[in-house]
């Protein structure tokens, strides 16, 4: 934690965050959940090393007003002790009752909504909010009033629809994580549906490399063909494994229904070409409606599923009612190559700038063309 002296100079705080949090965290977000005037924190944990697939804890850290934080998760929201594999979280007052609520998500997780009950207690309302079957491979969340009704909505960046991983409630993508050979090693097997049966995505040589006990069973690729998860493992092995499901891969906008719930609507096809990791919601063209800029891509996937590099940045024009239309790059001037991981908007004098952060590359900077009101941008690298 770094403290601002008010003049833009940051100094590392002498009071670090709780020293016992030695975990692979993914996000931290600040909000005054207890209404005492200072900012508290939620810290999300992405995974357990060597145990991918097992649920991780999310931390509620209470600020004592002096920048000293205490883990109060067990008192405030015990459900967060098994939060999942968290990738992002945001504090926001979704029901406009004056108290900060929390939304979190991650891989094989729904959009989990935690309502602030007051008195320092968060209560999960995911199911009653209509989000119980929103499980996906979510990467990023952004909060904004998409339809200009005064209530905050949610934009979720997901894996996208341009891959072999297709999911629905009736035919989910599943992952089984467990110690299948009782040797202390956790392995993962992902299955996808082909017609009415679910088959492992793992190729035969990958499977037997990590699970040598199956080599005799599958001496040849011919033996492995058409094997379901139930053919490969016994009922006892599967009962000991953690089973996770994803029902949607579409990047989605969730509109607040103003009665404590949300209604999801997939973003246009141009937003589904690649995994989304960067989301900026802003009125790009000055028409009073919120627009969305997305970025993503992923280059570390295995050859049999291919790399995900079809996104060059997407600008979605909003109509103020929750609907979006993709604007061609020739009009926006945005063409971003690489693995985008965040997009933020900066105000520099009278100019608005877009700063794009990418993996293994220098950031890119775009300057909005103020001579026109068409929302065009110009690269100022």
For each residue, the residues with C-beta under 8 A, 3 or more apart:
1: 12 13 15 16 17 67
2: 10 11 12 13
3: 10 11 12 13 67
4: 8 9 10
5: 8 9 10 11
6:
7:
8: 4 5
9: 4 5
10: 2 3 4 5
11: 2 3 5
12: 1 2 3
13: 1 2 3 16 67
14:
15: 1 66 67 68 69
16: 1 13 19
17: 1 21 41 43 61 69
18: 21 59 61 69 70 71
19: 16
20: 71
21: 17 18 25 43 59 71
22:
23: 45 48 56 57
24: 45 46 47 48 49
25: 21 28 43 44 45 46
26: 44 45 46 86 87 88 106
27: 42 43 44 86 87 88 89
28: 25 41 42 43 44
29: 41 42 89 90 91
30: 39 40 41 91
31: 39 40 42 91 92 100 102
32: 35 36 37 38 39 40 100
33: 40 60 76 91 99 100 102 116 120 122
34: 40 62 120
35: 32 99 100 118
36: 32 65
37: 32 65
38: 32 63 64 65
39: 30 31 32 63
40: 30 31 32 33 34 60 61 62 63 69
41: 17 28 29 30 59 60 61 63 69
42: 27 28 29 31 58 59 60 61 89 91 102 104
43: 17 21 25 27 28 58 59 61
44: 25 26 27 28 56 58 59 83 86 87 88 89 104 106
45: 23 24 25 26 48 56 57 58 59 83 85 86
46: 24 25 26 56 85 86 87 106
47: 24 51 52 56 85
48: 23 24 45 51 52 54 56
49: 24
50: 185 186
51: 47 48 54 177 186
52: 47 48 85 177 186 188
53: 85 108 175 176 177 178 186 188 242 244
54: 48 51 177 186 242
55: 82 83 84 85 242
56: 23 44 45 46 47 48 83 84 85 86
57: 23 45 73 80 81 82 83
58: 42 43 44 45 73 80 83 86 89 104
59: 18 21 41 42 43 44 45 71 73 80
60: 33 40 41 42 71 72 73 76 77 80 122
61: 17 18 40 41 42 43 69 70 71 72
62: 34 40 69 70 72 76
63: 38 39 40 41 66 67 68 69
64: 38 67 68 69 70
65: 36 37 38
66: 15 63
67: 1 3 13 15 63 64
68: 15 63 64
69: 15 17 18 40 41 61 62 63 64
70: 18 61 62 64
71: 18 20 21 59 60 61 74
72: 60 61 62 75 76 120
73: 57 58 59 60 76 77 78 80 81
74: 71 78 81
75: 72 120
76: 33 60 62 72 73 120 121 122
77: 60 73 80 102 114 121 122 123 124
78: 73 74 81
79: 82 83 114 124
80: 57 58 59 60 73 77 83 114 122
81: 57 73 74 78
82: 55 57 79
83: 44 45 55 56 57 58 79 80 86 104 106 112
84: 55 56 104 106 107 108 109 112
85: 45 46 47 52 53 55 56 106 107 108 109
86: 26 27 44 45 46 56 58 83 89 104 105 106 109
87: 26 27 44 46 105 106 107 138 139 140
88: 26 27 44 104 105 106 138 139 140 141
89: 27 29 42 44 58 86 102 103 104 105 141
90: 29 102 103 141 142 143
91: 29 30 31 33 42 100 101 102
92: 31 100 101 103 143 152
93: 96 97 98 99 100 101 116 152
94: 101 103 113 115 151 152 256 260 262
95: 101 115 260
96: 93 150 151
97: 93 116
98: 93
99: 33 35 93 116 118
100: 31 32 33 35 91 92 93 116
101: 91 92 93 94 95 113 114 115 116 122
102: 31 33 42 77 89 90 91 113 114 116 122
103: 89 90 92 94 111 112 113 114 141 143 154
104: 42 44 58 83 84 86 88 89 109 112 114
105: 86 87 88 89 109 110 111 112 136 138 141 156
106: 26 44 46 83 84 85 86 87 88 109 138
107: 84 85 87 137 138 246
108: 53 84 85 135 136 137 175 244 245 246
109: 84 85 86 104 105 106 112 135 136 138
110: 105 126 131 132 133 134 135 136
111: 103 105 126 131 134 138 141 154 156 254 262
112: 83 84 103 104 105 109 124 126 131
113: 94 101 102 103 124 125 126 129 131 262
114: 77 79 80 101 102 103 104 122 123 124 125
115: 94 95 101 122 123 124 125 260
116: 33 93 97 99 100 101 102 121 122
117: 121 122 123
118: 35 99 121
119:
120: 33 34 72 75 76
121: 76 77 116 117 118
122: 33 60 76 77 80 101 102 114 115 116 117
123: 77 114 115 117
124: 77 79 112 113 114 115 127
125: 113 114 115 128 129 260
126: 110 111 112 113 129 131 132
127: 124 131 132
128: 125 260 261
129: 113 125 126 260 261 262
130: 257 261 262 263 264
131: 110 111 112 113 126 127 134 254 262 264
132: 110 126 127
133: 110 169 247
134: 110 111 131 156 247 248 252 254 264
135: 108 109 110 172 244 245 246 247 248
136: 105 108 109 110 156 158 159 167 246 247 248 249 250
137: 107 108 158 159 165 246 249 275
138: 87 88 105 106 107 109 111 141 156 157 158
139: 87 88 157 158 159 275 276 277 296
140: 87 88 156 157 276 277 278 279
141: 88 89 90 103 105 111 138 154 155 156 157 279
142: 90 154 155 157 279 280 281
143: 90 92 103 152 153 154 155
144: 152 153 155 281 290
145: 148 149 150 151 152 153 290
146: 153 155 253 255 281 290 318 322
147: 153 255 320 321 322
148: 145 288 289 290 320
149: 145 256 258
150: 96 145
151: 94 96 145 256 258
152: 92 93 94 143 144 145 256
153: 143 144 145 146 147 253 254 255 256 262 322
154: 103 111 141 142 143 253 254 256 262
155: 141 142 143 144 146 251 252 253 254 279 281 292
156: 105 111 134 136 138 140 141 251 252 253 254
157: 138 139 140 141 142 251 275 276 277 278 279 294 296
158: 136 137 138 139 248 249 250 251 252 275 276
159: 136 137 139 163 165 249 275
160: 163 249 250 251 271 272 273 274 275 276 296 308
161: 166 249 250 269 272 273
162: 272 273 274 308 310
163: 159 160 166 249 305 306 308
164: 192 201 305
165: 137 159 173 192 246 249 305
166: 161 163 171 173 192 193 249
167: 136 171 172 173 246 247 248 249
168: 171 172 247 248
169: 133 172 247
170:
171: 166 167 168 193 198
172: 135 167 168 169 245 246 247
173: 165 166 167 190 191 192 245 246 249
174: 190 191 198 229 243 244 245 246
175: 53 108 188 189 190 191 243 244 245
176: 53 188 189 190 191 229 233 238 241 242 243
177: 51 52 53 54 186 187 188 241 242 244
178: 53 186 187 237 240 241 242
179: 182 183 184 185 186 187 240
180: 187 211 233 237 241
181: 185 187 211 212 213
182: 179
183: 179
184: 179
185: 50 179 181 210
186: 50 51 52 53 54 177 178 179
187: 177 178 179 180 181 210 211
188: 52 53 175 176 177
189: 175 176 200 202 207 229 232 233
190: 173 174 175 176 200 201 202
191: 173 174 175 176 198 199 200 201 228 229
192: 164 165 166 173 198 199 201
193: 166 171 196 197 198 199
194: 197 198 199
195:
196: 193
197: 193 194 228
198: 171 174 191 192 193 194 228 229
199: 191 192 193 194 226 227 228 229
200: 189 190 191 207 227 229 232
201: 164 190 191 192 304 305
202: 189 190 206 207
203: 206 207 304
204: 207 208 218 221 224
205: 208 209
206: 202 203 209 210
207: 189 200 202 203 204 210 211 214 218 224 232
208: 204 205 211 212 214 215 218
209: 205 206 212
210: 185 187 206 207
211: 180 181 187 207 208 214
212: 181 208 209 215
213: 181 216 217
214: 207 208 211 217 218 232
215: 208 212 218 219
216: 213 219
217: 213 214 223 232
218: 204 207 208 214 215 221 223 224 227
219: 215 216 223
220: 223 224
221: 204 218 224 225
222: 225
223: 217 218 219 220 227
224: 204 207 218 220 221 227
225: 221 222
226: 199
227: 199 200 218 223 224 231 232
228: 191 197 198 199 231 232
229: 174 176 189 191 198 199 200 232 233 238
230: 233 235 238
231: 227 228
232: 189 200 207 214 217 227 228 229
233: 176 180 189 229 230 237 238 241
234: 237 238
235: 230 238 239
236: 239 240
237: 178 180 233 234 240 241
238: 176 229 230 233 234 235 241 243
239: 235 236
240: 178 179 236 237
241: 176 177 178 180 233 237 238
242: 53 54 55 176 177 178
243: 174 175 176 238
244: 53 108 135 174 175 177
245: 108 135 172 173 174 175
246: 107 108 135 136 137 165 167 172 173 174 249
247: 133 134 135 136 167 168 169 172
248: 134 135 136 158 167 168 252 264 266
249: 136 137 158 159 160 161 163 165 166 167 173 246
250: 136 158 160 161 266 267 272
251: 155 156 157 158 160 266 267 271 272 276 294
252: 134 155 156 158 248 264 265 266 267
253: 146 153 154 155 156 264 265 267 292 322 324
254: 111 131 134 153 154 155 156 262 263 264 265
255: 146 147 153 262 263 264 265 322
256: 94 149 151 152 153 154 261 262
257: 130 260 261 262 263
258: 149 151
259:
260: 94 95 115 125 128 129 257
261: 128 129 130 256 257
262: 94 111 113 129 130 131 153 154 254 255 256 257
263: 130 254 255 257
264: 130 131 134 248 252 253 254 255
265: 252 253 254 255 322 323
266: 248 250 251 252 272
267: 250 251 252 253 271 272 292 294 316 324
268: 271 272 316 324 325 326
269: 161 272 273 326
270: 273 314 316 326
271: 160 251 267 268 276 292 294 314 316 324 326
272: 160 161 162 250 251 266 267 268 269
273: 160 161 162 269 270 310 311 314
274: 160 162 296 297 298 308 309 310 311
275: 137 139 157 158 159 160 296 297 298 308
276: 139 140 157 158 160 251 271 279 294 295 296 311
277: 139 140 157 295 296 297 339 340 341 342
278: 140 157 293 294 295 296 340 341 342 343 356 357
279: 140 141 142 155 157 276 292 293 294 343
280: 142 292 293 294 343 344 345 354
281: 142 144 146 155 290 291 292
282: 290 291 293 345
283: 286 287 288 289 290 291
284: 291 293 315 317 368 375
285: 291 317 373 374 375
286: 283 373 375
287: 283
288: 148 283 320
289: 148 283 317 318 319 320
290: 144 145 146 148 281 282 283 318 320
291: 281 282 283 284 285 315 316 317 318 324 375
292: 155 253 267 271 279 280 281 314 315 316 318 324
293: 278 279 280 282 284 313 314 315 316 334 343 354
294: 157 251 267 271 276 278 279 280 311 313 314 316 343
295: 276 277 278 311 313 314 336 340 341 343 356
296: 139 157 160 274 275 276 277 278 308 311 339 340
297: 274 275 277 307 308 309 310 311 338 339 340
298: 274 275 301 307 308 309 339
299: 307 308 309 339 359
300: 307
301: 298 305 306 307 308
302: 305
303: 306
304: 201 203
305: 163 164 165 201 301 302
306: 163 301 303
307: 297 298 299 300 301
308: 160 162 163 274 275 296 297 298 299 301 311
309: 274 297 298 299
310: 162 273 274 297
311: 273 274 276 294 295 296 297 308 314 336 340
312: 329 334 335 336 337
313: 293 294 295 329 332 334 335 336 340 356
314: 270 271 273 292 293 294 295 311 326
315: 284 291 292 293 326 327 332 334 375
316: 267 268 270 271 291 292 293 294 324 325 326 327
317: 284 285 289 291 324 325 326 327 375
318: 146 289 290 291 292 322 323 324
319: 289 322 323 324 325
320: 147 148 288 289 290
321: 147
322: 146 147 153 253 255 265 318 319
323: 265 318 319
324: 253 267 268 271 291 292 316 317 318 319
325: 268 316 317 319
326: 268 269 270 271 314 315 316 317
327: 315 316 317 331 332 375
328: 331 332
329: 312 313 332 333 334 335
330:
331: 327 328 374 375 376
332: 313 315 327 328 329 375 376 377
333: 329 366 369 376 377 378 379
334: 293 312 313 315 329 354 366 377
335: 312 313 329 379
336: 295 311 312 313 340 356 358 364
337: 312
338: 297 358 359 360 361
339: 277 296 297 298 299 358 359 360 361
340: 277 278 295 296 297 311 313 336 343 356 357 358
341: 277 278 295 357 358 359
342: 277 278 356 357
343: 278 279 280 293 294 295 340 354 355 356 357
344: 280 354 355 357
345: 280 282 352 353 354 355
346: 352 353 354 355
347: 351 352 353
348: 351 352 353
349:
350: 370
351: 347 348 367 368 370
352: 345 346 347 348 367 368
353: 345 346 347 348 365 366 367 368 380
354: 280 293 334 343 344 345 346 365 366 367 368 377
355: 343 344 345 346 363 364 365
356: 278 295 313 336 340 342 343 363 364 365 366
357: 278 340 341 342 343 344 363
358: 336 338 339 340 341 361 362 363 364
359: 299 338 339 341
360: 338 339
361: 338 339 358
362: 358
363: 355 356 357 358
364: 336 355 356 358 379 381
365: 353 354 355 356 379 380 381
366: 333 334 353 354 356 377 378 379 380
367: 351 352 353 354 377 378 380
368: 284 351 352 353 354 375 376 377 378
369: 333 372 374 376 377 378
370: 350 351
371:
372: 369 376
373: 285 286
374: 285 331 369
375: 284 285 286 291 315 317 327 331 332 368
376: 331 332 333 368 369 372
377: 332 333 334 354 366 367 368 369
378: 333 366 367 368 369
379: 333 335 364 365 366
380: 353 365 366 367
381: 364 365
